[in-house]
C-alpha cells in the first residue's frame, strides 16, 4: 500500500511542522482609531500630571534667564557677555519663555488634558451621588471591623434606632426587608478631588487672561521727574496679544523723594535695609494730586493699574560744554548698578556738541576706593564719597544712521578716544571727577562738570486682569485638597434578628473604609455605643 505523495506527514510529538504559520500581524490603526487612541492618552490623569510637571520645569528658564519683557537692559548685557550662546537662546525663545511656542503648547495641552479628565469624572460622580448604598453582605463578621451584641427591644425598634444613629453620623441610609440597614458617607471626597482639578484649570485660565489682556512695563524715573502712563514713556513694555493702547489708565505720577538706608556693620554690611519712594500721583487729568509711600511689596494699586517699586540707583547730574563754550548737555545721567556696592556703569551721548559730537562712558562710584590691584572701585553702596570715572570720546555717535540705539550703550564705530596727556602717553584719556569738579577735555573739545548726585527709582507698571480669577482658583484648590485629605468615604451595615431570650435583639454591626489611613474601629465603637444607648442616653440593653 503506497502513501500519497501530496500529503505531508504530521509532526511528531517532539517535532515541528515543516512550514509553521507566521504570527498574525495586527492591522494598522485607521485615522479615526488613531485619533481616539491619542485622545485617550492625552486625557488620562497620568498625562495631566506629566504636563503639569513639564510646565513647572519649563518655567525655570524664565526665572534664571533675563526676560525681555521684564528687564530688557539685563537681556542686552547678557547677550553682550555671552555672544556664543545668544543665537541658541534666541532660537529656543529663552529670553521670552512665557511667549514661546513650546511653552504655549505645554500650557494648552495641559488645559485640554484637564478638561478631558474632569468632564468624564463629573458624569461618574453624578451617578455615584445618586446611587444607593450597597446592601449588607451575607457575613458581616468577615469585614475588617465588626461587632455582635444584644440589646433590649424588638428588632424593628432596634433597626429604626440604628438608622437614626447612622443618619446622625451623616450616613446616607437605605433599609432592606431582610432586617438590615446600609449606610454610606464621604461622597464629598471625590468632589474635593474634582474641585482641586477644576482649580488648576481656573488658575491656568486666570494666568491666560492676564497674559492676553494685560500688560507690563518698566520705567526708570529720576527723583523730581514725572511719568505719564503712555507707551512713549516706557523703557520696556510687554503687552498682551489682545491689548490696546486705549486700555492704559490715564495715571501720572512724580517721584518727589527717594530714601534708602544700608547696613553699616555686621556680615551683611552694605545690604539695603529699607528703601522707599515718596510719590505724588493723579488717577486722571485734572484730579487732585495724592501722595503715597511706595515700598517693596507695597505697590500703589489704582483702578486698572498697579505700580511696583523694583529697583533703584544713582543718576549723577553733569553739565557738558562743547568746544565753543556752549552748554551742550545739562541734567541727570542714569547709571546702572553692576554689583552690591552699587558701582554703576553709564553712558552719556552729547549729539549737540560742536564742532564734533561727544560721548562718555564709565563708572559712578558712590564711595570711592582705589588699589593698584583692583583700580578704582566702590567701598560702600551709599554716596559717601561719590566719584565719576569716565572715558571721553569724540566723533560720530551714529544717531543719524536711522538704526535704534540703547541709551545704555555707546556705538564706538565712528568714535575715537582722546589721547592721555599724563605719563601714560599714548593711552586713552580717563577723567576723574568728584562733586563740584570741572575737567577740560583734551584738544579744546569742551569740558564736563560733576554738579551733584540724584537718585532714580525703577518702577514696574502693570495690569493683570486675571489675577483675581487665579487667586480664586488657588483658594478653590486649597478647599478641594482639604476635602480630599480629610473626608473619608466609609460604609456601615447593621443587621438585626430576634435573640433566643424574649424581648431582646441580636445586632450585627460592621464597617468598611474605602480609603486607607482611617480609624475604622473607633467609628464602629461609637456606632455600637449609640445603638446600645437610647434617645435619652440610657442603656437599652442588659449586660451580655
C-alpha positions as CSV (number, residue, x, y, z in Angstrom):
1,X,0.0,0.0,0.0
2,X,1.6,3.3,-1.1
3,X,1.4,6.7,0.7
4,X,0.1,9.5,-1.4
5,X,2.9,11.9,-2.3
6,X,0.8,15.1,-2.0
7,X,0.1,14.5,1.8
8,X,2.8,15.7,4.2
9,X,3.2,13.6,7.3
10,X,2.1,15.3,10.6
11,X,4.7,16.5,13.0
12,X,5.5,14.1,15.8
13,X,5.3,14.7,19.5
14,X,8.8,16.2,19.6
15,X,8.9,17.6,16.2
16,X,7.6,20.7,14.5
17,X,5.7,21.5,11.3
18,X,7.8,22.0,8.3
19,X,6.0,25.3,7.3
20,X,4.9,26.9,10.6
21,X,2.2,29.5,10.3
22,X,3.6,33.0,10.9
23,X,2.1,35.0,13.7
24,X,-0.7,37.3,12.6
25,X,0.2,41.0,12.3
26,X,-2.4,43.3,13.8
27,X,-3.9,45.7,11.3
28,X,-2.8,49.2,11.3
29,X,-5.0,51.7,13.1
30,X,-7.3,53.7,10.9
31,X,-7.1,57.6,11.3
32,X,-10.2,57.7,13.4
33,X,-8.9,54.9,15.7
34,X,-5.5,56.6,16.0
35,X,-7.2,59.9,16.9
36,X,-9.3,58.1,19.5
37,X,-6.2,56.4,21.0
38,X,-4.3,59.8,21.1
39,X,-7.3,61.5,22.8
40,X,-7.5,58.8,25.5
41,X,-3.7,59.1,26.1
42,X,-4.0,62.9,26.3
43,X,-6.9,63.0,28.7
44,X,-5.5,60.4,31.1
45,X,-4.6,61.6,34.6
46,X,-1.0,60.4,34.1
47,X,-0.6,62.6,31.1
48,X,-2.1,65.6,33.0
49,X,0.5,65.1,35.8
50,X,3.3,64.8,33.3
51,X,2.3,68.0,31.6
52,X,1.9,69.8,34.9
53,X,5.5,68.7,35.8
54,X,6.7,69.8,32.3
55,X,5.1,73.2,32.8
56,X,6.9,73.7,36.1
57,X,10.2,72.7,34.6
58,X,9.6,74.9,31.5
59,X,9.1,77.9,33.8
60,X,12.6,77.5,35.3
61,X,14.4,79.3,32.5
62,X,12.1,82.2,32.9
63,X,13.5,82.7,36.5
64,X,17.1,82.1,35.5
65,X,17.5,83.7,32.1
66,X,16.8,87.5,31.9
67,X,13.4,88.1,30.2
68,X,13.0,90.8,27.6
69,X,9.5,91.9,28.8
70,X,10.8,92.4,32.4
71,X,14.3,93.8,32.1
72,X,15.4,94.5,28.5
73,X,18.7,96.0,29.8
74,X,19.7,92.8,31.6
75,X,19.0,90.9,28.4
76,X,21.2,93.2,26.4
77,X,24.0,92.8,29.0
78,X,23.6,89.0,28.9
79,X,23.8,88.9,25.1
80,X,27.0,91.1,25.2
81,X,28.6,88.8,27.8
82,X,27.6,85.5,26.0
83,X,27.8,86.1,22.2
84,X,28.2,82.4,21.5
85,X,25.1,81.2,23.4
86,X,22.9,84.1,22.3
87,X,21.8,82.6,18.9
88,X,20.9,79.4,20.7
89,X,18.9,81.1,23.4
90,X,17.1,83.3,20.8
91,X,16.2,80.2,18.7
92,X,14.8,78.5,21.8
93,X,12.9,81.6,22.9
94,X,14.6,81.6,26.3
95,X,14.6,85.5,26.5
96,X,10.8,85.4,26.3
97,X,9.9,82.0,27.8
98,X,6.2,82.6,28.5
99,X,5.6,83.8,25.0
100,X,7.4,81.0,23.3
101,X,5.7,78.4,21.1
102,X,6.9,75.4,23.2
103,X,5.7,76.9,26.5
104,X,2.3,77.8,25.0
105,X,2.0,74.3,23.6
106,X,2.6,72.7,27.0
107,X,0.1,75.2,28.5
108,X,-2.7,74.4,26.0
109,X,-2.1,70.7,26.2
110,X,-2.4,70.8,29.9
111,X,-5.7,72.7,29.8
112,X,-7.1,70.2,27.2
113,X,-5.9,67.3,29.3
114,X,-7.5,68.6,32.5
115,X,-10.8,69.3,30.7
116,X,-10.7,65.7,29.3
117,X,-10.1,64.3,32.8
118,X,-12.7,66.4,34.6
119,X,-15.7,66.0,32.3
120,X,-16.0,62.2,32.3
121,X,-15.4,62.2,36.1
122,X,-18.3,64.6,36.6
123,X,-20.7,62.2,35.0
124,X,-19.3,59.3,37.1
125,X,-19.5,61.4,40.3
126,X,-23.1,62.5,39.5
127,X,-24.1,58.9,39.1
128,X,-22.3,58.0,42.3
129,X,-24.1,60.8,44.2
130,X,-27.5,59.4,43.2
131,X,-26.6,55.7,43.8
132,X,-28.0,53.9,46.8
133,X,-25.6,52.4,49.4
134,X,-25.0,48.7,48.6
135,X,-26.9,46.1,50.7
136,X,-25.4,44.3,53.7
137,X,-23.1,41.4,52.9
138,X,-24.2,38.0,53.9
139,X,-21.5,37.5,56.5
140,X,-20.7,40.8,58.3
141,X,-18.2,39.2,60.6
142,X,-15.7,38.8,57.7
143,X,-15.4,42.6,57.3
144,X,-12.4,44.4,58.7
145,X,-14.3,45.8,61.7
146,X,-17.4,44.1,63.0
147,X,-19.4,43.7,66.3
148,X,-22.1,41.4,67.5
149,X,-24.1,42.2,70.6
150,X,-27.6,42.0,72.1
151,X,-29.9,44.9,73.2
152,X,-33.3,45.2,74.7
153,X,-36.2,45.8,72.3
154,X,-38.0,44.4,69.3
155,X,-35.9,44.0,66.0
156,X,-38.0,46.7,64.2
157,X,-37.4,49.2,67.0
158,X,-33.6,48.5,67.1
159,X,-33.3,48.7,63.4
160,X,-35.1,52.1,63.4
161,X,-32.8,53.3,66.2
162,X,-29.7,52.1,64.2
163,X,-30.9,54.0,61.1
164,X,-31.3,57.2,63.2
165,X,-27.8,56.7,64.6
166,X,-26.3,56.3,61.1
167,X,-28.1,59.4,59.8
168,X,-26.9,61.3,62.9
169,X,-23.4,60.4,61.8
170,X,-24.0,61.8,58.3
171,X,-24.5,58.5,56.6
172,X,-26.9,58.1,53.7
173,X,-29.1,55.1,54.6
174,X,-31.4,52.6,53.0
175,X,-33.3,49.9,54.8
176,X,-33.9,46.3,53.4
177,X,-36.6,43.9,54.0
178,X,-34.2,41.3,55.4
179,X,-33.8,43.3,58.6
180,X,-30.7,45.3,57.7
181,X,-29.8,48.9,57.1
182,X,-26.9,50.1,54.9
183,X,-25.2,53.5,55.3
184,X,-22.5,55.3,53.3
185,X,-20.8,58.7,53.7
186,X,-17.8,60.5,52.3
187,X,-19.3,61.4,48.9
188,X,-17.6,64.8,49.1
189,X,-14.2,63.3,49.0
190,X,-14.5,62.8,45.2
191,X,-16.0,66.3,45.0
192,X,-12.8,67.6,46.7
193,X,-10.7,65.8,44.1
194,X,-12.7,67.3,41.3
195,X,-12.6,70.7,42.8
196,X,-8.8,70.5,43.0
197,X,-8.6,69.6,39.3
198,X,-11.0,72.4,38.4
199,X,-9.0,74.9,40.5
200,X,-5.8,74.1,38.5
201,X,-7.8,74.8,35.3
202,X,-9.1,78.0,36.8
203,X,-5.6,79.1,37.7
204,X,-4.4,78.4,34.2
205,X,-7.3,80.4,32.7
206,X,-6.6,83.3,35.1
207,X,-3.0,83.5,34.0
208,X,-4.0,83.2,30.4
209,X,-6.5,86.1,30.7
210,X,-3.7,88.2,32.3
211,X,-1.3,87.4,29.6
212,X,-3.8,88.1,26.8
213,X,-5.5,91.2,28.0
214,X,-2.9,92.7,30.4
215,X,0.4,94.5,30.1
216,X,3.7,95.0,32.0
217,X,6.1,97.9,31.5
218,X,9.2,99.2,33.2
219,X,10.4,102.8,33.6
220,X,13.4,104.5,35.3
221,X,12.3,107.8,36.9
222,X,14.8,110.2,38.4
223,X,13.8,111.9,41.6
224,X,12.0,115.1,40.8
225,X,10.8,113.9,37.4
226,X,7.4,112.6,36.4
227,X,5.9,109.7,34.5
228,X,2.7,109.5,32.5
229,X,1.1,106.2,31.6
230,X,1.6,106.3,27.9
231,X,3.6,104.0,25.6
232,X,6.3,106.6,24.8
233,X,7.2,106.9,28.5
234,X,8.2,103.3,29.0
235,X,11.8,102.0,28.8
236,X,10.4,98.4,28.1
237,X,6.9,97.4,27.5
238,X,5.3,93.9,27.1
239,X,1.6,94.0,26.1
240,X,-0.8,91.0,25.8
241,X,-1.9,89.8,22.4
242,X,-5.4,91.5,22.8
243,X,-4.0,94.7,24.5
244,X,-4.9,98.1,23.1
245,X,-3.2,101.4,23.9
246,X,-6.6,102.7,24.8
247,X,-6.7,100.3,27.8
248,X,-3.9,102.3,29.5
249,X,-5.3,104.1,32.6
250,X,-4.6,107.9,32.5
251,X,-2.4,107.8,35.6
252,X,0.5,110.1,36.1
253,X,3.0,110.3,39.0
254,X,6.1,112.1,40.1
255,X,8.9,110.7,42.3
256,X,9.2,113.5,44.9
257,X,11.9,111.8,47.0
258,X,13.7,108.6,47.5
259,X,15.0,107.3,50.8
260,X,17.4,104.3,51.3
261,X,19.4,103.1,54.2
262,X,22.1,100.5,54.3
263,X,23.5,98.2,57.0
264,X,26.8,99.7,58.2
265,X,28.1,96.8,60.2
266,X,28.0,93.1,60.5
267,X,28.4,90.3,57.9
268,X,25.6,91.9,55.8
269,X,27.2,95.3,55.7
270,X,26.2,97.2,52.6
271,X,22.9,95.4,52.1
272,X,19.9,97.8,51.7
273,X,17.9,97.7,54.9
274,X,15.0,99.6,53.5
275,X,14.1,101.9,50.6
276,X,11.0,103.7,49.6
277,X,9.9,106.4,47.2
278,X,7.6,109.3,48.1
279,X,5.4,109.7,45.0
280,X,2.6,112.1,44.1
281,X,0.0,110.8,41.7
282,X,-3.2,111.6,39.9
283,X,-5.6,109.0,38.6
284,X,-6.9,111.1,35.8
285,X,-6.1,114.6,34.3
286,X,-7.5,117.3,36.5
287,X,-7.8,115.2,39.6
288,X,-6.3,116.3,42.9
289,X,-2.8,115.0,43.5
290,X,-2.4,112.4,46.2
291,X,0.8,111.2,48.0
292,X,1.8,107.6,48.5
293,X,4.8,106.0,50.2
294,X,5.8,103.4,47.6
295,X,7.8,100.5,49.1
296,X,8.8,97.0,48.0
297,X,5.9,94.6,48.3
298,X,3.6,97.6,49.0
299,X,2.6,98.7,45.4
300,X,0.4,101.6,44.5
301,X,-2.9,100.0,43.4
302,X,-5.3,102.1,41.4
303,X,-8.2,101.3,39.1
304,X,-6.7,99.4,36.2
305,X,-3.0,99.7,37.1
306,X,-0.5,98.7,39.8
307,X,2.8,100.4,40.3
308,X,5.6,98.5,42.0
309,X,9.0,99.7,43.2
310,X,11.5,97.1,41.9
311,X,14.9,98.9,42.0
312,X,16.9,102.0,42.5
313,X,20.3,103.5,41.6
314,X,22.2,106.8,41.0
315,X,21.9,109.5,38.4
316,X,24.8,111.9,38.5
317,X,23.9,115.4,37.3
318,X,26.5,116.8,34.9
319,X,27.0,119.8,32.6
320,X,28.8,119.4,29.3
321,X,30.2,122.3,27.3
322,X,31.4,121.9,23.8
323,X,34.4,123.4,22.1
324,X,32.6,126.6,21.5
325,X,31.9,127.0,25.2
326,X,28.1,126.4,24.8
327,X,26.2,124.1,27.1
328,X,25.5,121.0,25.0
329,X,24.0,118.9,27.8
330,X,22.8,119.6,31.4
331,X,21.0,117.1,33.5
332,X,21.0,113.7,35.2
333,X,22.5,110.6,33.6
334,X,21.2,107.2,34.7
335,X,23.9,104.8,35.8
336,X,23.1,101.1,36.2
337,X,24.4,99.2,39.3
338,X,26.9,96.4,38.5
339,X,27.4,94.9,41.9
340,X,26.3,95.0,45.6
341,X,28.5,98.1,46.2
342,X,26.5,100.0,43.6
343,X,29.5,100.6,41.4
344,X,27.4,101.7,38.4
345,X,28.0,101.8,34.6
346,X,26.6,104.6,32.4
347,X,26.8,106.3,29.1
348,X,26.3,109.9,28.1
349,X,25.7,111.0,24.5
350,X,26.1,114.6,23.5
351,X,24.9,114.9,19.9
352,X,24.6,118.7,20.0
353,X,28.2,119.4,20.8
354,X,30.3,121.3,18.3
355,X,32.5,121.2,16.4
356,X,32.3,117.4,17.0
357,X,29.9,115.2,18.9
358,X,31.0,113.9,22.3
359,X,30.4,110.7,24.2
360,X,31.3,109.5,27.6
361,X,31.2,106.1,29.3
362,X,32.5,104.8,32.6
363,X,31.7,104.2,36.2
364,X,30.0,106.0,39.0
365,X,31.5,105.0,42.4
366,X,29.3,106.0,45.4
367,X,32.2,105.6,47.9
368,X,35.4,105.9,46.0
369,X,38.3,103.5,46.7
370,X,41.4,102.6,44.8
371,X,44.2,100.0,44.9
372,X,46.9,99.1,42.4
373,X,45.5,95.6,42.2
374,X,41.8,96.5,41.6
375,X,42.0,100.0,40.3
376,X,39.0,102.3,41.1
377,X,36.1,100.6,43.0
378,X,33.3,101.4,45.4
379,X,33.7,100.6,49.0
380,X,30.1,101.1,50.1
381,X,26.8,101.5,48.3
382,X,25.8,104.8,49.9
383,X,27.0,108.0,48.3
384,X,29.6,109.0,51.0
385,X,32.4,110.0,48.6
386,X,30.9,109.9,45.0
387,X,33.3,109.9,42.1
388,X,32.8,109.7,38.3
389,X,35.5,107.8,36.3
390,X,34.8,108.4,32.6
391,X,36.4,107.8,29.2
392,X,35.6,110.6,26.8
393,X,35.1,110.1,23.0
394,X,34.7,112.4,20.0
395,X,33.4,111.8,16.5
396,X,30.1,110.4,15.1
397,X,27.7,108.9,17.7
398,X,25.8,107.1,14.9
399,X,22.5,108.6,15.9
400,X,21.7,109.7,12.3
401,X,22.1,106.2,10.8
402,X,18.4,105.5,11.3
403,X,19.0,102.4,13.5
404,X,17.7,102.3,17.1
405,X,20.3,102.5,19.8
406,X,20.3,101.7,23.5
407,X,20.8,104.7,25.8
408,X,23.0,102.5,27.9
409,X,25.4,101.6,25.1
410,X,27.8,103.7,23.1
411,X,28.3,102.9,19.4
412,X,32.1,103.4,19.0
413,X,32.4,102.6,15.3
414,X,32.6,106.3,14.5
415,X,34.2,107.5,17.7
416,X,37.8,107.8,18.9
417,X,39.2,108.4,22.3
418,X,41.3,111.3,23.4
419,X,45.0,110.7,24.0
420,X,46.1,110.9,27.6
421,X,48.2,113.9,28.5
422,X,49.9,112.4,31.6
423,X,52.8,110.0,31.9
424,X,50.8,107.2,30.2
425,X,51.1,108.9,26.9
426,X,49.6,107.0,24.0
427,X,46.7,105.6,26.1
428,X,43.1,106.7,26.2
429,X,42.3,109.7,28.5
430,X,40.3,108.9,31.6
431,X,38.6,111.6,33.7
432,X,38.1,111.5,37.4
433,X,35.6,113.9,38.9
434,X,34.3,114.5,42.4
435,X,31.2,116.5,43.1
436,X,31.8,120.1,42.0
437,X,34.8,119.3,39.8
438,X,35.2,120.5,36.2
439,X,37.6,118.8,33.8
440,X,38.7,120.3,30.5
441,X,38.7,117.8,27.6
442,X,41.9,117.5,25.5
443,X,42.4,119.5,22.3
444,X,39.9,122.1,23.5
445,X,36.9,119.8,22.7
446,X,35.0,121.1,25.7
447,X,34.5,120.4,29.4
448,X,32.4,118.4,31.8
449,X,31.3,119.4,35.3
450,X,30.0,117.0,38.0
451,X,27.3,119.0,39.6
452,X,25.6,116.7,42.2
453,X,24.1,113.2,42.7
454,X,20.5,112.4,42.2
455,X,18.8,109.0,42.7
456,X,16.5,107.1,40.4
457,X,13.7,104.6,41.0
458,X,12.8,101.7,38.8
459,X,9.0,101.3,38.6
460,X,7.1,98.4,37.1
461,X,3.6,99.4,35.9
462,X,1.3,96.5,35.1
463,X,-2.3,95.5,34.8
464,X,-3.2,91.8,35.2
465,X,-7.0,91.3,34.7
466,X,-6.9,87.6,35.6
467,X,-5.2,87.8,38.9
468,X,-8.4,87.7,40.9
469,X,-9.5,84.6,38.9
470,X,-6.2,82.9,39.6
471,X,-6.4,83.7,43.3
472,X,-9.9,82.3,43.4
473,X,-8.5,79.1,41.7
474,X,-5.8,78.8,44.4
475,X,-8.4,79.1,47.2
476,X,-10.6,76.5,45.5
477,X,-7.6,74.2,45.2
478,X,-6.9,74.5,49.0
479,X,-10.5,73.7,49.8
480,X,-10.6,70.8,47.4
481,X,-7.3,69.5,48.7
482,X,-8.5,69.7,52.3
483,X,-11.7,67.8,51.3
484,X,-9.8,65.1,49.6
485,X,-7.4,64.7,52.5
486,X,-9.8,64.8,55.5
487,X,-13.0,63.4,54.1
488,X,-13.0,59.6,54.3
489,X,-15.5,57.5,52.3
490,X,-16.9,54.9,54.6
491,X,-19.7,52.3,54.6
492,X,-21.5,50.7,57.6
493,X,-24.2,48.0,57.9
494,X,-26.5,46.9,60.6
495,X,-28.5,43.6,60.7
496,X,-30.9,42.6,63.4
497,X,-32.7,39.4,64.3
498,X,-34.6,38.2,67.4
499,X,-32.5,36.8,70.2
500,X,-33.2,33.5,72.0
501,X,-34.4,35.4,75.0
502,X,-37.7,37.1,74.6
503,X,-37.6,40.9,74.3
504,X,-34.0,41.1,73.1
505,X,-32.5,41.5,69.7
506,X,-29.1,40.4,68.3
507,X,-27.3,43.2,66.4
508,X,-24.6,42.7,63.8
509,X,-22.6,45.8,63.0
510,X,-19.8,46.1,60.5
511,X,-17.9,48.8,58.6
512,X,-15.6,49.2,55.7
513,X,-13.2,52.1,54.8
514,X,-12.9,52.9,51.1
515,X,-9.6,54.7,51.7
516,X,-6.5,53.8,53.8
517,X,-5.5,55.5,57.0
518,X,-8.9,55.8,58.7
519,X,-9.6,54.8,62.3
520,X,-12.4,52.4,61.4
521,X,-12.5,50.7,64.8
522,X,-13.1,53.9,66.6
523,X,-16.0,54.7,64.3
524,X,-17.6,51.3,64.8
525,X,-17.2,51.5,68.6
526,X,-19.0,54.8,68.5
527,X,-21.8,53.4,66.4
528,X,-22.1,50.5,68.8
529,X,-22.2,52.8,71.8
530,X,-25.0,54.9,70.3
531,X,-27.0,51.9,69.2
532,X,-26.8,50.5,72.7
533,X,-27.9,53.8,74.1
534,X,-31.5,55.1,73.7
535,X,-32.5,58.6,72.7
536,X,-32.4,59.7,76.3
537,X,-28.8,58.4,76.8
538,X,-29.9,55.5,79.0
539,X,-28.8,52.0,78.3
540,X,-31.4,49.9,76.3
541,X,-29.9,46.5,77.0
542,X,-28.6,44.3,79.7
543,X,-25.1,43.1,80.1
544,X,-24.3,40.1,77.9
